[in-house]
Amino acid sequence: MRLEIPTGKRFIVGMGDWTPAEITVETWWDASDTDTITDSGGAVSQWNDKSGNNNHLTQGTASAQPVTGTRTINGLNVIDWDDNSPQDRMQLTNVITDGAPFAAFVVAQFDNVNSNAIVYDSTNNRYTQLGEVSATNNIIFRLGADEGGGINFTGANGSSIGTDVGLMEFWVETGGAAYASINGALSGTSAGTWTATDYEISRLGRNGSDSMDGRLAEVILMVTEPSEADRQKIEGYLAHKWGFAGSLPVGHPYKNTPPVA
């Protein structure tokens, strides 16, 4: 028996295939599963969480709603975000509050190299910056920071998905050490220690400059420290699903085949 995610496209999940349903995640937003998306004429008012934790995303203001059904990655539906004023953004129905450990996995494709701030804390004007800062600086991961500072990552500058489809991720260990990765390859380590135990994540997209401009495919957030094995499974699952497995590093256990349950 094989189950097909109802995207109208071709991502097929076999009974032996691994998915994030096999592990404990806090949120899981998957644009290829169009049953999780509520829209009117393509404008998205709700994007449901597949983790079972009811961390749904909503946006009642039509002018700030991203769009579904118009663009794809690897033949699969994605949600299209623009940074025109007002910028597209979606609020969490349940604000996520936690510190270390934490992990984020985001598959996206940017239309603009100045897009960033996908995961945002509107309460304290801080954001987890998972996009492009500029064409010269590329990726800088800032955890629990405002625009003036934060926990930056040594070595992360110059490691970028650019305007290609790719996976941006970071994870924070129980002791507060943090790591950044691009397409499954380590791109930086934290220059400081995660101490923001009151950190909140309240929405996707930022209402301000350098907000998200491009295609958002899938987002997985964890409030547990991922094991290396689970992290690599997530990387392999996302890479094969969204068509960038060739960008995984040589020697990655799932470069050639996706993980199985």
N, C-alpha and C positions, 0 to 999 in steps of 0.2 A: 504494500500500500504506500502511495506517495501523496503528500499534501502539497497543494499549490497555494502560496500566499496570493491573495486576490489583488494583484496589481494591474491586471490586464496585460502584463508582460511575462517574463520567462524565468523568474527566479523560483526554482523548484527546490523544496526541502524534502529530502528522503528521510525515511525513518531512522537511518543510522547517522545522519548528519548532525554535527554539533552546532548549537546556537547558544546565545546568552541565557536562554531559559534553563541551561544546565547548572548555572552558578547563581550566587546571590548578588543582585544588582539593585541599586536604589531607583534608577530610572532607566528606561529604554524607549527611545523614540525612533521609529523606523518608518521613513517616508515611503518605502516600497510596499508597505502594508496599508493600502488605501482604506481599509476598513477602520483604521485608527484615526482617520482624518475627517473632520466635519467641515464642509465648505459650502459656499453659495456662489455659484458661477465661477468657481475656482478660488475664491478668496477664503482663506482658512480661518475659521473662528475657534477651532479646537483641534488639538493633536494629542491623542491619548497615549498614556504610558503603558507599555506592555509588560512591565515588571510585576504588576499586581499590587503595587503600592499606591496607585491612584494619583501619581504625580503628573497630572494632566497639564497641558499648556493651553491657555485661552487668550483670545484677543477679541473684544467686543467692538472696537473702533475700526470701521471698515478701511479707513485710509492707512492704518498701521498693520493690516493683515497681509502676511505673505501669501504666495500663490501656489496652488497645486495643479497638476495635470497639464502643464505646459512644457516642462523640461524633464530630461532623463539623464541618468548616468548608467552606462552599461545596459541600456534598455529598460531600466527600472525608474519608477517615478521618484522625483525629488521635490522638495519644497523650495521655491525660488524666493529669495529675500532681496530687497533693494534698500539703498541708503538714501533715497530721496526723502525730503522732509514732508510729513513725519516719517521717520525710519521704521521699517518693519520690525516688530518685536512681539513676543508672546510671553505672557506672565504664567508663572507656576501657580497652580491652585493651592499647593502645599509648599511653603518655603523650606528648602533644605538647609538645615543648620548643623554644621559639624566642623571639625578641624582635621587633624591627622587621625587615622589614615584616610586617604581619599584618592580617587582615580577618575580620570575623564578620558573618553575616547570619542573623537569627532571625525566623521568622514564628510568632507566638503570639497567644493571646487569654487574658487573665487573668480569673480569677474573683474575685480579691481584689486591691485596689490596693496591698497591702503585699507582693506577690510580687516576688522578685528573685533574683539570684545563679543564673542559669541555667547559666552556664559557670563551673566552679569548680576551684581548685587545692587539693586536700586535703592535699598534702604541706606546703605553707607557709601554709595557712589564708588564702589570697588568692583573690579571685574577680574575674572580669570581670562587672560588674553590669549586666545587660541588662533589668532589670525595674523595677517601681515601688519606690521607697524609702518613700514615704508619700503620702497623698492631697494633701499640700501641696507636697512637694518634687518629686514625679513622677520623671522619669527623671534619674538621675545615672550616668554611665558611669565606672567606676573600673577602671583597668588595672593588673594586678599589685599589688593593694593588699590590706591587711587592712581590718578594719572601721574602723580609725582614720584612714585616709587613702588616698592614691593619687594618680593623675593624674586629677583631675576636669576637667570640661569647662565652660568659660565659655559661658553661653547655653543650656546643656542643660536647666536647671531650667525646668519649665513646658512642655517639649516631651514629649508623652506619647501613647501609644496608648490609655491608660486601660484600659477593659474591652472596647474594640473590637478586631476583628482587625486586625493591622498588622505592619509590618516594622521591627525595630530593627536598626541596623547601626553598626559603627564600622570604620575602617580606619586603619592606621598606615603612614606613608610611610617610605622607607628612612632618612631623616634623623631620624626619631623624632617628627615632628609627627603628631598624631592628630585625627580628625574623627568626629563623631557625626551620625547621620542618622535621622530618623523618616519612614517611608513615602516615601523618596527625596528628602526635603527636609533640607538641612543644618540641624542643630539646635544644634551647638556645636563649638568647637575646643578643643584641649587647652591647659590652663593650664600644662603642663610638657612635658618631652620624654621619650618612651619610652626608658628605659635598661635595662629588665629583660630582659637577654639570656638569662637563665636561667628565664624564665617558663614555667610548666607548666600545661597544661590536662589534668585527669585525669578529669573527670566532668561530666555534666549534672545539675543539681539540687544543692542544698546541704543538708547534714545539720545543721540549726540553725534559727535564727529567720529569718523572711522568705524561706523557701524557695519553690520554684515551686508555684503553685496555679493550674491552668488547663490550656488545651489547647496542646500544642506540635505544630506542623505540619511545619516544615522548618528545618534548620540547615545552613549552609554555612560552612566555615572555610577560610581561605587562609593560607599562610605566604609569599606573594609580594605585592607591592604591586599592587593591581588598577588597571588603567587606568580612566579615566573611562568609556570605552565599555563595558568589561566590567562595571563596577559598575552602570551603567544597564541593561545587559541582564539582569543578575541581578535588579534591582529590577522590571523589566518582566515577566520570567518569573514571579516569585513573586506579583506583584500580580494578574496576570490569572489565574493558576492558583488562587489562594486567595480571589479575589473582592473585592479592595480597590483595584482600579485607579482607582476614582474618588477615592481619597485621594492619588494621586500628584500632584505639583505641576503647575500649568498650565505648559505648555512642555516637560514631560518627553517625551523622544522615543518612549516606549512607553506613554503615557497611554491612547491610544485603541486601539492594537493591540499584541499581544505581539511580541517580537523573533523574527526568523527566522534560520535558520542560513545 
